[in-house]
Amino acid sequence: MGIKKTISLKASFWKFLCMLLIGLIGSVVIPFVLIFVGTNVGFITYADYLEINTHNLAPIIAATPDLADVQLPLGCKSLVLDKNYQVIDTSLVGEDLERAMDYAISGKRNADLNKQYLLVTRENEFVVLQYYIGSQYTNEWFNGHFPAPDILLYILIGINCITVCVILTAKFAKDMQLQLAPLFKATEHVTQQNLDFVVEHSKIKEFEDVLGSFADMKDTLKSSLEKQWNVEQLQREQIAALAHDLKTPLTIIQGNIDLIGETKLDEEQQIYAGYISKSSEQIEFYIKTLIDISRSAAGYQLHLEEFDVIDFMEQMKAQARSLCLTKSVCLRMETGLDTGTFKADKLLLERAIMNVINNALDYSPPEGTVSVITQNRDNSLQISITDEGNGFTPEALLHAQEQFFMGEKSRTSKMHFGMGLYITNSIVKQHYGQLIMQNSAKTKGAQVIIRIPY
């Protein structure tokens, strides 16, 4: 169970935290490096670039006769006023224009630290220059379509940090899931009752310890179950052998009873011969029950064939009707036209249905009705069998599908062993179907539904 190299879960978390810290540092450093490189190549200006250029330009504006000859730096705007503070020319609008006027008249500085103003006095006019405090792009298109470099810096830092957190967290979660995968696979194998598998390894020490314990538990469980399965298999073989051995003396008894029946007997001898004949029939039924028990425990061998459901149910109708006649019970059978063809083991399916019908007849009152409704429901063949008896008791609804469970009426029958619904349920499960038991809201009797997917 050893593995070359494992690390503790604590070390894995520390590794994740270190990677996260390095990633966050890189998320902050990389945008600063990009801004620094952009500044050095002249694509981005320094934060005080416009302020310095504007103040250097002020004496030139004051001395130049024609302002048209003065080229303002990129990002710098102006307001030209006469001596009466009337606007002559301006590139400012809105609040910027109002603040520039207020600054020219009162000298009040702008509360917006990013935009500042400078008053230049000329001979016949005033010039108010607005300049931007902060980095800018030297390309006018970038200034118009991108956030300022310092704002872009914060945006990039935020995006980078979120991206790093998401990627590293997803990677850590995937690694943990990968290390837990052997445990999930092992539990899935055990759930499916498959103990012939090799437990895989994990690089996490704590997970590896759990897997080692799981492997030991699996081996112990396998050994215990194999002993149990061997005992059960031996019991089934013994039951089958006993049933087979009983057939020979039973055949001899039944043959001799038939011969005795052909001879002339007095009244008392006929009674005794009847007892022997009836007892031999009971023994034959017991043998059949023993075989059913062993087969249902081992699982039935399916012989699948495709058949028409309507034709199949017509054959079932003939058998069910003969049983109903012997017990003075009416039979109502309906088969949907959309049932089509179905693939199953015909003999086992017939046996499952007849088991339920027999149970319904046992609990039906004289002159009652047993209904058998067959239909295509949600792409499953559904056969609903309903009687008009007293219905299932709460105990029967919980345990009727178990071996040897007998309801109140069943206990009075010497030929009933509580195997009917158990065998039916085994056959239905072999077909990946479901046996549903409930009480009918319409008849108040018991309703058993056989549902098998197409």
N, C-alpha and C positions, 0 to 999 in steps of 0.2 A: 504493500500500500504506500510505499515511500515515493516521494517525488523529489527531484534534484534540488529545486530551489523554491521556497515559499516566503511570503512576507506577511506580516501581521496586518489585521484590518486597521489598526491604529496607524501603522506606517503608510498604508494606502491613503488614509485620510490626510496625513501630513504631506504626502507627496502631492495630493490634489490641491491642498492649500498653497503649497509652494509654487506649483505651476500657475495657480490662479493669481497669486501675488506677482509673479514674474510677468504674466500676461497683462495685468492691470498697469504695471510700471511701463511696459512696452506700449500700452494703449495711450499713455500720457506722453511718453518721450517721442514717439514717432511723429505726431502732429507738430510738436515743437521743432523737431528737426526739419520737417517740411517747410515751416514758416521761416526758419533760420536760413535754409538754402534759398528760398524764394527771395528773401531780403538781400542776401549776398549777391544774387545774380541780377538784382535790380527789378524783379517782377513785383515785389512788395516793398512799400516804403516803411520807414521807421515811424513810430507814433508821433514824433514831433517834427516830422518832415515839413508839413504844410505850415506849421506855426513859424518855423525858422525862415522858410522861403517868403511867407507873407510879410513878416517884419523886415526882411531884407528888401522886399519890393516896395515898401511904404515910401522911402525917400525918392525912389524913382518915379512913383506915381505923383508925388507932390511936385516934382520938378519938371515933368514932361508936359509940354503944352497941350498935346492931343492925346487923350486917353486911348484912342484907337491904336496907338503905336505900342501900347503896353500889353504884353502877353501874360495873362494870369495863369498861375500854376493849375494843373488838373485838380479839380475838387474845390477850387477857390471861387467864390461868387461875390458880386459887388452891387452896391446901391449908390447912385450919384444923385446928390441933392444940391439945390441952390442955397444961397445964404438965408433964404426964408424957409428952408427945410421942405421945399416942394420937390417932388420926384422929377428928375430929368431923365434918368435911365436906370434900369435895374434888371438883374437876372434872378432876383429873389421873388418868391410868391408866398402867399398865405401867411402862416405864423412866422416864418423866417423873415418876411418883409416887415411885419409888425415889430418883431424884436429888434431888427436892424434900425428901424425908425426910432424906437424907444431908446436904443443905445446912443444914437446920434444926438437926440435931444437931451436926454437926462444922464447919459453916461452909465446907465445901469447895466451891469454885466448879466449875461444869459445864465439862467439856472442850469441849462443843459451843458454839462461839462464837455460833451463831445463836439459841440459847436460854439465857437467863440468869435468875437467881432473886434475889428481894429478900425479906428477913425483916422482918416488921412485928410488934412486940411490943405486945400488948394486956394489959389488966389480968389476965385469967384464961386467956389463950390466945395462941398464936402463929399468924400468918398468913404463909404463904409464897406470894409472887406470882411466877408464871412469865410472862416477856414475851419477845417475839421481836425479835431484832436484824435489821433489814432491812426493805425496802419491802413493803407489803401493799396489797391492794385494800380500799377502804372498803365494798365490797359483800360480804356474807358468802358469797353463792352463788359469786362469782368466786373467793374464797379456797378454796372447797371443790372447785372443778372445774378451776381453772387453776393452772399453776406460779406460783411467786412472781414478782413483776415483774422482779427482777434475773436470775432463772433464765430467764424468758421472753425477756429482753433477749438473752442469749447464744444461745438457740435461734433467735430471729429473725435474728440476725447470721449464724449458721451457715447457715440455710436461704437467706438472701438471697445470701450469697457463693457457695454451690453453684449456685443458680439463675442468677446472673449469669455464672459460669464456663461453665455448660452452654449458655446461650443465645448468649453471644458466641462461644464456640468453634464451635457449630453454624452460626452466621451466617458466621463467617470461612471455615469449611470449604465452605459453600454458595457463597460468593463465589469461592473458589479454583476450585471445580468449574465454576462458571459461566464463569470466565475460561479454563479449560482445555477447555471444551466445543468451541470451534472446532477445536482440535487433534485431539480425539477424532473429530469429524465428518469432518475431512479424512482422517485415517488410515482411517476406515471406508470412505469413497469410494474410496480407492486400493485397499483390500483387495478391494472389489467390482469392481475394474478400471474404475471410472468416473472419468475425468479431466476431464470437462466440468462442472466446478463452480467456484464462486468461494470462495476461502478467506476466512473471516470474520475479524474483528478481536478483539483482547483489550485491556483497559485496563492490563494489566500489561506493562511495557516488555520484560522478558525473554521473556514468552510471545509478545508481538507480534513480537519479533525472530525467534523460532523459526518463527512462522507465516509471516513474510516469506520466510525461507529455504525453508520447506516449499512455499510458492507457486512460488518459482523452480524448485525441484526438480520440482514437479508439471508446470510448463510445459515444462521440459527433457525430462522423461520422456514427456510427451504427444507432443512433437515427434518424439522418437526412436521411440516405439511406432507413431506414425502412419506413419513411413517404413517401419518393419518390416511393419506391416499392409498397406501399399500394395504392398510387394514380394511378400508372401505372396499377396495377392489377385491380383496380376498373374500369379504363378506358377500359381495355381489356374485362372485364366482361360485361360492358355496351355495347361495340361494338358487342360482341357475342350475347347478349340478343336482341339488336336492329336488328341484322341480322336475328335472329330466328323469331322475331315478324313480320318482313317484309315478311317472306316467306308465311305466311297465306294469307294476302290480295293479294300478288302477284299471288299465286296459283288460287285465286278466279278470278282475272283479266284475267289470261291466259286461265282459263276454259271458262269464258264467251266470250272471244275473239274467242276461237275455236268454240263455239256454234253459235256466230254471223256469223263466216265465213261459216258455213254450211247453213245459210239462204240466200235468194236471195237479193242481194244488188245492188244499182245502182253504177255508176262509182265513184261518189263523196264519197259515204259511204265506198266503198272498199279502197279508199285512206286513209280516216280517220281510218278505221280498221287497215290498214297497219301501220299507225303511232302508234297506241296503241300497236300493236304486237311488233314493233321494240323497242318502249320505254320499254315495259315489259322485253324484252331480255336485254336491257341495265341495267335495275334495277337488274336483276338476276346476271349480270356480276358485278355490284357494290357490291352486297351482298357477292359474292364470293371473291371479292377483300378485303372487310372488314374482312372477316374470315381469309384470308391469312395474313393480317397485324397483327391481334391479335395472330395468331399461330406463325408467325415468330418472334414476339417480345417475346413470352413466351418460345419459343424453341419447336421443334418437338419431339414427342414421337416415338422413333425408334422401329421398329419391324424387327430385323435382321434375315436374312435367307441366306443360301448358295445357289448359283445358278451358272450355266454355263454362262460365259460371252458371248461366241459366240451365244448361243441360245437367250440370253437376247437382244443382239444388233440386231439380226434378227427380233425380235418382234418390236424393236424400228424402224427398217428400214421401216416396213409396215406403221406405223403411220406417220413417217417423209415423206415418199413418197407421201402419200395422201395429206399432207399439201403443198408439193412442186408442185404438179400437179395443185392445185387451184391457184397458183401464178406464173405458167409458169417458174419454177426454177428447174434446174437439181440437182439431189442428187447423191453424190458419197460417199459410205460407205466402209471402210476397217477395218477388225478386225484381229489382230495378232493371229496366231495359238498358241502362248505361253501364252495367257491370262488366260487360265485355269478356275478355279472356284473362285468366289468372295463372300464375306460375307457383306451384306449391307441391307438397307431397300429398296426393289425393287421399290415400288411405289414412294417413295420420290426421289430416284435416277432417275427414269424415268421422274418424273416431273422436276427435275433440268435440265436434258438433253433437254427435250422438250422446256423448257423456253428459253434456249440458242439457240436452232434451230429456234424457233419462232422469236427471235430477229434477227438472221442471215437472215431469209426470209424477214423480214421487210426492211432490208437495202440492200438486193440483187437486182441488176438490172434485168429486164426481160431477160430471156434466160441465166441468170448467173448460177453459180454452187455453191452449199454448200457442203463442204467436211467434213465428220465425220470420223476421224481416231482414232481407239482404239488399244492400245498396252500396253504391260507390260514394264514399264520404271522404273528402279531402285527399283524393288519390290513394285511398286505402279501402280494402274490402272489409265492410262492416256487417257482421251477422249478429242481430239482436234477438235474443230468446227470452220471452216474458211469459210468466205463468200468472194465475189468479189466486195463488195461495196467500199465506200470511206474510210473505216477504222475508228478507234476511233479518236476523237479530243483529244488534250492534256487535256482538261477539263474532257472529258468522262473517260480517263484513270485514273484520280484522283478520280472521284466521282461516276462512273457508278454503283458501288456496294452499294451505299447509298440509303436509302428509298426516293422515290418520285423524284429521279433525272431523268430528261428527256432531251435527246439530241434534236438537231434541228428537226429531222423528227418526234420524239416522240410527240413534241408539237402540231403537226398537226393532231394527232389522238385523237379522243374523248374517245376512249376506252383504252388508255394507261396511266398508272399512275406511271411509273418508278419503278415498283416493281419486274420485272422479274429477273434481275441479283441479286437484293437484296435477294429475296427468294432463288435463286439458291445458293448464297454464304452462307446463313444460313443453308441450307441442307448439303452443302459440309463440313462446319465447324462442324456440328453435327457428321459427319463421320470422324472427325480429319483430314480432307483434306484441299486442297488449291485451290482457284480459281484464275487463272492467266489470265490477259488481256493484249493483245499486238496487234500490227499490223503486218500482215504477210508480210515477205520480198518477197514472191513469188507472191501473188495475190494482194498485197497492200491493201487488205481488212482487216476487223477485225478478230482477232483470239482469241477465249476463250478456255482455257485449264482447264478441271476438273481433278484434281490429288488427288486420295485417296489411302492411303497405304493399302496393302493387310492384 
